[in-house]
Amino acid sequence: MSMPYIIRVGLVSVLLGALGCTPVAVVTPLPPTVRQIAVLPPYRLGAADTQPTATESQLLGLPSRTIEDLLAQQARTHLQAKGFDVVGPAELKLATKD
């Protein structure tokens, strides 16, 4: 191996070592006035134009939940655990006019 190659490898190693020792950036918390949050439903293109049809699970009386519903519920749960005041789905439908 040539000397310039060894010097380059050494400099890159020193640089990466110095970057690895830098302190991690701390994310500041939100101000106390920003504690209420709403979990919006996902956007579906053309959802307003389609009429809801009865699925097989609705015909059998079983509850039907989509992946979007489950993700929204998990997001609400995690945000409440972090101390946010999460607006409920009923209040959200009323505010956004469904």
C-alpha positions in Angstrom: 0.0 0.0 0.0 1.1 3.5 -0.7 1.7 6.2 1.9 -1.0 8.6 0.6 -3.6 5.8 0.8 -2.7 5.1 4.4 -2.9 8.9 5.2 -6.3 9.2 3.6 -7.7 6.2 5.6 -6.3 7.7 8.8 -7.9 11.0 8.1 -11.2 9.5 7.3 -11.0 7.4 10.5 -10.2 10.4 12.6 -13.1 12.4 11.0 -15.6 9.6 11.6 -14.4 9.1 15.1 -14.8 12.8 15.8 -18.3 12.8 14.4 -19.2 9.8 16.5 -18.2 11.6 19.7 -20.4 14.7 19.1 -23.4 15.2 21.4 -26.8 14.3 20.1 -29.2 17.1 19.3 -31.9 17.5 21.9 -35.4 18.0 20.6 -37.1 20.7 22.7 -40.7 20.0 23.8 -43.6 21.8 22.4 -44.8 24.9 24.3 -47.6 24.3 26.8 -50.2 26.0 24.6 -49.7 23.3 21.9 -51.1 20.3 23.8 -54.3 19.5 21.9 -54.1 17.4 18.7 -56.5 15.7 16.3 -55.8 12.5 14.4 -57.3 13.1 11.0 -58.7 10.2 8.9 -56.6 9.3 5.8 -57.4 11.0 2.5 -59.1 8.8 0.0 -59.5 10.2 -3.5 -63.1 10.1 -4.6 -64.3 8.9 -1.2 -67.1 11.5 -1.1 -68.4 10.3 -4.4 -68.8 6.6 -3.4 -71.7 5.3 -1.4 -71.0 2.9 1.4 -72.0 -0.6 0.5 -72.7 -3.5 2.9 -69.8 -5.8 3.3 -70.0 -9.4 4.2 -68.8 -8.7 7.8 -71.5 -6.0 8.2 -74.1 -8.4 6.9 -73.1 -11.0 9.5 -73.2 -8.4 12.3 -69.4 -8.5 12.8 -67.6 -5.2 13.4 -65.7 -4.0 10.4 -62.5 -2.0 11.0 -60.0 -1.0 8.4 -56.3 -0.7 8.7 -56.7 3.1 8.7 -59.1 2.8 11.8 -56.6 0.7 13.6 -53.7 3.0 12.8 -55.7 6.1 13.9 -56.6 4.4 17.2 -52.9 3.5 17.8 -51.9 7.1 17.0 -54.4 8.4 19.5 -53.2 6.0 22.2 -49.6 6.9 21.7 -50.2 10.6 21.7 -52.3 10.4 24.9 -49.5 8.4 26.5 -47.1 11.3 25.6 -49.4 13.8 27.4 -51.3 15.3 24.5 -55.0 16.0 24.7 -56.4 14.1 21.7 -59.7 15.2 20.2 -62.1 12.3 19.9 -63.3 10.9 16.6 -66.9 12.1 17.2 -65.8 15.7 17.9 -63.5 15.5 14.8 -66.4 14.4 12.5 -68.5 17.3 13.9 -65.8 19.8 13.4 -64.9 18.7 9.8 -68.6 18.1 8.9 -67.9 14.4 8.3 
